[in-house]
């Protein structure tokens, strides 16, 4: 997993919405200096995950639905459908020819690093970043 551009944009979008007011996608993109097309894509992912909401109409826009003190970077990754694996050999169901006996030292180390990364993402709440 890399911290993808979409993940970076998702955190920036949440930052644009943190004041609790409804903000248009155009305003979010302008405020955070994001390309508008990707802003819409990320907004849709955040909507599907119910981290944000939207309202149509003259007074409409996007708004924050999640509690920033309980929402983590891991939640953002999950909302975007990101593959959080640092390498394919740590993915569930991956059949590595070098680890068929479960004795691959690299696999054990990659799994340790993956677990550590997941813990860090799960404990980093958005209120600490925004």
C-alpha positions in Angstrom: 0.0 0.0 0.0 1.0 3.5 -0.7 -0.6 6.5 0.6 -2.4 7.2 -2.6 -3.4 10.5 -4.0 -7.0 9.7 -3.4 -6.3 9.0 0.2 -4.5 12.3 0.6 -7.4 14.0 -1.2 -10.0 12.3 1.1 -8.3 13.6 4.2 -8.2 17.1 2.6 -11.9 16.9 1.7 -12.7 15.9 5.3 -10.7 19.0 6.4 -12.7 21.2 4.1 -15.9 19.9 5.7 -14.8 19.9 9.3 -16.5 23.2 10.1 -19.9 21.6 10.0 -21.4 23.6 7.1 -22.5 22.3 3.7 -19.9 22.9 1.1 -20.2 22.4 -2.7 -17.8 20.1 -4.5 -16.5 23.0 -6.4 -15.8 24.9 -3.2 -14.1 21.9 -1.7 -11.8 21.6 -4.7 -11.1 25.3 -4.7 -10.5 25.4 -0.9 -8.1 22.4 -0.9 -6.5 23.0 -4.3 -7.7 19.7 -5.7 -8.6 18.7 -9.3 -12.4 18.8 -9.5 -12.8 15.5 -11.3 -10.9 13.6 -8.6 -12.7 15.6 -5.9 -16.1 14.2 -7.2 -14.7 10.7 -7.3 -13.4 10.8 -3.7 -16.6 12.5 -2.5 -18.6 9.7 -3.9 -16.5 7.1 -2.1 -16.8 9.0 1.1 -20.6 9.2 0.6 -20.9 5.5 0.0 -19.0 4.8 3.3 -21.3 7.3 5.1 -18.4 9.3 6.4 -20.0 12.4 4.7 -23.5 13.2 3.5 -24.9 15.4 0.8 -28.0 17.5 0.3 -29.2 18.8 -3.1 -30.7 22.2 -3.8 -29.8 25.8 -3.4 -28.6 25.4 0.2 -27.2 21.9 -0.5 -23.7 20.6 -0.5 -21.5 18.0 1.3 -21.2 17.8 5.0 -19.4 15.7 7.6 -21.3 12.8 9.2 -18.5 11.2 11.1 -17.0 12.0 14.4 -13.4 13.1 13.8 -12.3 11.9 17.2 -13.4 8.4 16.3 -12.7 8.3 12.5 -9.2 7.0 11.6 -6.9 7.0 8.7 -7.7 3.3 8.4 -11.4 4.2 8.0 -10.4 6.6 5.1 -8.4 3.8 3.4 -11.3 1.4 3.8 -13.8 4.0 2.5 -11.8 4.4 -0.7 -11.4 0.6 -1.1 -7.6 0.9 -0.9 -5.6 -2.2 -0.8 -3.7 -1.8 2.4 -1.3 -4.6 1.9 2.4 -3.6 1.8 3.1 -6.6 -0.5 0.9 -9.3 -2.1 2.3 -12.1 0.1 0.5 -10.7 3.2 -2.9 -10.7 1.5 -5.4 -13.3 2.7 -5.6 -16.2 0.3 -2.3 -15.4 -1.5 -0.5 -18.6 -2.3 3.2 -17.9 -2.2 5.4 -20.7 -3.4 8.1 -19.7 -1.0 5.8 -19.8 2.1 3.9 -23.1 1.5 5.2 -24.5 4.8 4.7 -21.2 6.7 8.4 -20.8 7.3 9.3 -17.9 5.1 11.2 -15.3 7.2 10.3 -12.5 4.7 6.6 -13.3 5.0 6.8 -13.3 8.8 8.6 -9.9 8.8 6.2 -8.4 6.2 3.2 -9.6 8.3 4.8 -8.0 11.4 5.2 -4.7 9.5 1.7 -4.9 8.1 0.2 -5.4 11.5 2.2 -2.4 12.9 1.0 -0.2 10.0 -2.6 -1.3 10.4 -2.4 -0.5 14.2 -0.9 3.0 13.5 -3.6 3.8 10.9 -6.3 2.6 13.3 -5.1 4.7 16.1 -4.6 7.9 14.2 -7.8 9.8 14.4 -8.6 12.6 12.0 -9.1 15.2 14.8 -5.3 14.8 15.5 -4.5 15.7 11.8 -7.0 18.4 11.1 
